[in-house]
Protein backbone atom coordinates (compact mmCIF):
# COMPACT_ATOMS: atom_id res chain seq x y z
CA UNK A 1 0.00 0.00 0.00
CA UNK A 2 1.06 3.53 -0.57
CA UNK A 3 1.44 6.38 1.84
CA UNK A 4 -1.95 7.92 1.13
CA UNK A 5 -3.77 4.58 1.33
CA UNK A 6 -2.23 3.83 4.73
CA UNK A 7 -3.15 7.25 6.05
CA UNK A 8 -6.75 6.97 4.84
CA UNK A 9 -7.17 3.50 6.33
CA UNK A 10 -5.58 4.72 9.54
CA UNK A 11 -7.98 7.66 9.80
CA UNK A 12 -10.93 5.39 9.12
CA UNK A 13 -9.92 2.85 11.75
CA UNK A 14 -9.28 5.60 14.29
CA UNK A 15 -12.71 7.13 13.70
CA UNK A 16 -14.51 3.79 13.92
CA UNK A 17 -12.53 2.88 17.02
CA UNK A 18 -13.45 6.16 18.71
CA UNK A 19 -17.11 5.61 17.87
CA UNK A 20 -17.05 2.09 19.30
CA UNK A 21 -15.53 3.42 22.52
CA UNK A 22 -18.61 5.61 23.00
CA UNK A 23 -20.87 2.56 23.21
CA UNK A 24 -22.10 1.28 26.56
CA UNK A 25 -20.91 -2.30 25.98
CA UNK A 26 -17.51 -3.13 27.57
CA UNK A 27 -16.56 -5.58 24.82
CA UNK A 28 -17.31 -3.08 22.07
CA UNK A 29 -15.32 -0.38 23.89
CA UNK A 30 -12.34 -2.75 24.07
CA UNK A 31 -12.66 -3.47 20.33
CA UNK A 32 -12.76 0.28 19.75
CA UNK A 33 -9.52 0.86 21.65
CA UNK A 34 -7.89 -1.92 19.65
CA UNK A 35 -9.16 -0.57 16.34
CA UNK A 36 -8.05 2.96 17.20
CA UNK A 37 -4.54 1.66 18.00
CA UNK A 38 -4.48 -0.16 14.66
CA UNK A 39 -5.44 3.08 12.93
CA UNK A 40 -2.63 4.97 14.64
CA UNK A 41 -0.16 2.28 13.53
CA UNK A 42 -1.41 2.55 9.95
CA UNK A 43 -1.03 6.33 10.08
CA UNK A 44 2.54 5.94 11.33
CA UNK A 45 3.31 3.45 8.57
CA UNK A 46 1.99 5.93 6.01
CA UNK A 47 4.17 8.69 7.42
CA UNK A 48 7.26 6.46 7.29
CA UNK A 49 6.51 5.50 3.69
CA UNK A 50 6.13 9.18 2.86
CA UNK A 51 9.55 9.96 4.26
CA UNK A 52 11.40 6.89 2.96
CA UNK A 53 9.45 6.19 -0.19
CA UNK A 54 6.69 3.70 -0.99
CA UNK A 55 9.21 0.97 -1.90
CA UNK A 56 9.86 -0.13 1.70
C-alpha positions in Angstrom: 0.0 0.0 0.0 1.1 3.5 -0.6 1.4 6.4 1.8 -2.0 7.9 1.1 -3.8 4.6 1.3 -2.2 3.8 4.7 -3.2 7.2 6.1 -6.8 7.0 4.8 -7.2 3.5 6.3 -5.6 4.7 9.5 -8.0 7.7 9.8 -10.9 5.4 9.1 -9.9 2.9 11.8 -9.3 5.6 14.3 -12.7 7.1 13.7 -14.5 3.8 13.9 -12.5 2.9 17.0 -13.4 6.2 18.7 -17.1 5.6 17.9 -17.0 2.1 19.3 -15.5 3.4 22.5 -18.6 5.6 23.0 -20.9 2.6 23.2 -22.1 1.3 26.6 -20.9 -2.3 26.0 -17.5 -3.1 27.6 -16.6 -5.6 24.8 -17.3 -3.1 22.1 -15.3 -0.4 23.9 -12.3 -2.8 24.1 -12.7 -3.5 20.3 -12.8 0.3 19.8 -9.5 0.9 21.6 -7.9 -1.9 19.7 -9.2 -0.6 16.3 -8.1 3.0 17.2 -4.5 1.7 18.0 -4.5 -0.2 14.7 -5.4 3.1 12.9 -2.6 5.0 14.6 -0.2 2.3 13.5 -1.4 2.6 9.9 -1.0 6.3 10.1 2.5 5.9 11.3 3.3 3.5 8.6 2.0 5.9 6.0 4.2 8.7 7.4 7.3 6.5 7.3 6.5 5.5 3.7 6.1 9.2 2.9 9.6 10.0 4.3 11.4 6.9 3.0 9.5 6.2 -0.2 6.7 3.7 -1.0 9.2 1.0 -1.9 9.9 -0.1 1.7 
